[in-house]
Amino acid sequence: MEYFNVFYQSLFSIIALLILTKLLGYRQVSQFSMFDYINGITIGSIAAEMAIDLEGNFLKPLLAMVVYAVFVILLSKISQKSIPLRRLINGKAIMLYQDGKIYNENLRKAKMDVDEFLVECRVNGYFDLSQIESAVLEPNGKISFLPVTEDRPATPKDLGIKPAQEEIFANIIIDGHIMKENLKHVGRDQNWLNQQLDGQNIKKPEDVFLAICDKQGNFYAFPKMDHLVDKDILG
């Protein structure tokens, strides 16, 4: 009986978590503020407690989860309309480096030492600080870098070139299944798709792991590979 209780309470807690996370939004963990992150951990901990509560009283932890989720949603709505509250909850950006100067007091405020800052610079491809104009610690904990204009990569606009606007590629075939709505979205039909597959010596859509296409007709197909590739060229 206890195992049955754990089973259905676990199932119920998963459903409750799914609903609450849908309500909380689709932001990634890297986009969370510290407040959002801690609340997410707390809600998950309550859900885990609900799953293994042998007394079968899941209403109390469910109520606690709902209270946390509703509070987060309300704060999110309020902070969208109030800049001071938004900065209080989510924090604000901190300037760490600008015009060749490292702001050590701002580093201290950000709970970061100079070694950590230099690591972040190198991870983002800046081994020479003179290539950086500004570095800003964002509220989500990531550092944004503005390169010195002379050192940034050249763009087509810099070169006086006007290339055609690229389009998002649609998934036409996924694991052998034709995505008919996506095929229609790019303005193509089944006959066109069959011709493209024939041109790449692919007999039928079922042999394709992934095929993508854009509205300009750029088409790429990746056949299924039924054998394991065990070469380690990175080791």
C-alpha positions in Angstrom: 0.0 0.0 0.0 2.8 2.4 0.8 4.4 1.8 -2.6 1.1 2.5 -4.3 0.9 5.8 -2.3 4.4 6.8 -3.3 3.6 6.0 -7.0 0.4 8.0 -7.3 1.7 10.9 -5.2 4.8 11.0 -7.3 2.7 11.1 -10.4 0.5 13.8 -8.9 3.5 15.9 -7.9 5.0 15.6 -11.5 1.7 16.8 -13.0 1.6 19.7 -10.5 5.2 20.7 -11.3 4.4 20.6 -15.0 1.4 22.9 -14.6 3.3 25.3 -12.3 6.3 25.5 -14.6 4.1 26.2 -17.6 2.5 29.1 -15.6 6.0 30.4 -14.5 7.2 30.7 -18.1 9.8 29.2 -20.4 12.9 31.0 -19.3 16.1 28.9 -19.1 18.0 28.5 -15.8 20.7 30.8 -17.1 18.1 33.5 -17.4 16.9 33.2 -13.8 17.5 35.8 -11.2 18.8 34.4 -7.9 15.2 34.9 -6.5 13.7 32.8 -9.3 16.4 30.1 -8.9 15.8 29.7 -5.2 12.1 29.6 -5.6 12.4 27.0 -8.3 14.5 24.8 -6.0 12.0 25.3 -3.1 9.1 24.3 -5.3 11.0 21.2 -6.5 11.9 20.3 -2.9 8.2 20.5 -1.8 7.2 18.4 -4.8 9.8 15.7 -3.8 8.4 15.8 -0.2 4.9 15.3 -1.6 6.0 12.3 -3.5 7.4 10.4 -0.5 4.9 11.5 2.2 3.7 8.1 3.5 0.8 9.7 5.3 -0.8 10.5 2.0 -1.6 14.1 2.8 -0.6 15.8 -0.4 -2.9 18.8 0.0 -0.5 20.7 2.3 2.6 20.5 0.1 0.4 21.2 -2.9 -0.9 24.3 -1.3 2.7 25.4 -0.4 3.7 24.9 -4.1 0.8 26.9 -5.3 1.5 29.7 -2.8 5.2 29.9 -4.0 4.2 29.8 -7.6 1.4 32.4 -7.3 3.8 34.7 -5.3 6.5 34.5 -8.0 3.9 35.2 -10.8 2.5 38.2 -8.9 6.0 39.6 -8.3 6.8 39.1 -12.0 3.6 41.0 -13.0 4.3 43.8 -10.6 8.0 44.1 -11.5 7.0 44.5 -15.2 5.3 47.7 -14.2 7.6 49.0 -11.5 11.3 49.6 -12.4 12.4 50.1 -8.7 10.7 46.8 -7.7 12.2 45.1 -10.7 15.7 46.2 -9.7 15.0 45.2 -6.1 14.0 41.7 -7.0 16.2 40.9 -10.0 19.1 43.2 -9.3 20.7 45.5 -11.7 23.7 45.4 -14.1 27.1 46.1 -12.6 29.9 47.7 -14.6 33.1 45.6 -14.1 35.4 47.1 -16.7 35.4 50.1 -19.0 38.0 52.2 -20.9 40.9 50.1 -19.6 39.9 50.3 -16.0 38.9 47.4 -13.7 36.4 48.5 -11.1 37.6 46.5 -8.1 34.8 47.8 -5.8 32.2 46.7 -8.3 33.9 43.3 -8.5 33.7 43.1 -4.7 30.1 44.1 -4.8 29.5 41.3 -7.4 31.2 38.8 -5.1 33.8 38.2 -7.8 37.6 38.3 -7.7 39.9 39.4 -10.5 40.8 35.8 -11.3 37.2 34.9 -11.9 36.8 38.0 -14.1 39.8 37.1 -16.2 38.5 33.5 -16.6 35.2 34.9 -17.9 37.2 37.1 -20.3 39.2 34.1 -21.7 36.1 31.9 -21.9 34.5 34.6 -24.1 37.6 34.8 -26.3 39.3 37.8 -24.8 42.8 37.0 -23.8 43.9 40.6 -24.1 41.9 43.1 -22.0 42.8 45.9 -24.4 40.4 44.3 -26.9 37.5 45.0 -24.5 35.7 48.4 -24.3 33.2 47.4 -21.5 32.3 44.4 -19.4 29.0 44.3 -17.6 27.7 41.8 -15.1 24.0 41.2 -15.9 21.4 40.4 -13.3 21.3 36.7 -14.4 25.0 36.3 -13.5 26.4 36.4 -17.0 29.0 39.0 -18.2 28.3 40.9 -21.4 31.3 42.2 -23.3 31.5 45.1 -25.7 34.6 44.8 -27.8 36.7 47.7 -29.0 35.3 48.7 -32.3 38.6 48.2 -34.2 38.9 44.6 -32.9 35.3 43.5 -33.5 34.6 41.2 -36.5 33.7 43.0 -39.7 30.1 42.8 -40.8 28.6 42.9 -44.3 27.5 46.4 -43.7 31.1 47.4 -42.9 32.2 46.0 -46.3 29.3 47.6 -48.2 27.7 44.2 -49.0 24.0 43.6 -48.9 23.4 39.8 -48.7 20.0 38.3 -49.0 18.2 37.9 -45.7 18.6 34.4 -44.3 15.5 32.5 -43.4 14.9 30.0 -40.5 15.2 26.4 -41.7 12.1 24.3 -41.1 12.3 20.6 -40.1 10.9 18.8 -43.1 11.6 15.2 -42.0 12.3 14.1 -38.5 13.3 10.5 -37.8 11.7 9.3 -41.0 8.4 11.2 -40.6 7.5 13.9 -43.1 6.3 17.1 -41.3 3.6 18.1 -43.8 2.7 21.4 -42.3 6.4 22.5 -42.3 6.8 21.4 -45.9 3.8 23.5 -46.8 5.2 26.4 -44.8 8.3 26.6 -47.1 6.1 26.4 -50.2 7.1 22.9 -51.3 5.2 19.6 -51.9 5.8 15.9 -51.7 6.9 15.6 -55.3 9.6 18.3 -54.8 10.7 16.5 -51.6 11.0 13.2 -53.5 13.1 14.9 -56.1 15.5 16.3 -53.5 15.9 12.9 -51.9 16.5 11.2 -55.2 19.2 13.8 -55.9 21.0 12.7 -52.7 20.5 9.0 -53.5 18.0 8.5 -50.7 15.3 6.0 -51.7 12.5 7.0 -49.2 11.8 9.5 -46.4 12.0 6.6 -43.8 15.8 6.5 -44.4 16.2 10.1 -43.3 17.0 11.0 -39.8 16.7 14.8 -40.3 15.9 17.0 -43.4 15.7 20.8 -43.3 14.7 23.4 -45.8 14.1 27.2 -46.0 11.8 29.2 -48.2 14.6 29.8 -50.7 14.7 26.0 -51.3 18.0 25.3 -49.6 17.7 21.7 -48.7 19.8 19.4 -46.5 19.1 15.8 -45.6 21.0 13.6 -43.1 20.4 9.9 -43.6 20.0 7.5 -40.7 23.3 6.0 -39.5 22.5 2.5 -38.2 26.0 1.7 -37.1 27.9 3.0 -34.1 30.8 5.4 -34.8 33.3 4.8 -32.1 36.2 6.9 -33.4 37.5 9.3 -30.8 39.2 12.1 -32.8 39.0 14.5 -29.8 40.8 12.4 -27.3 
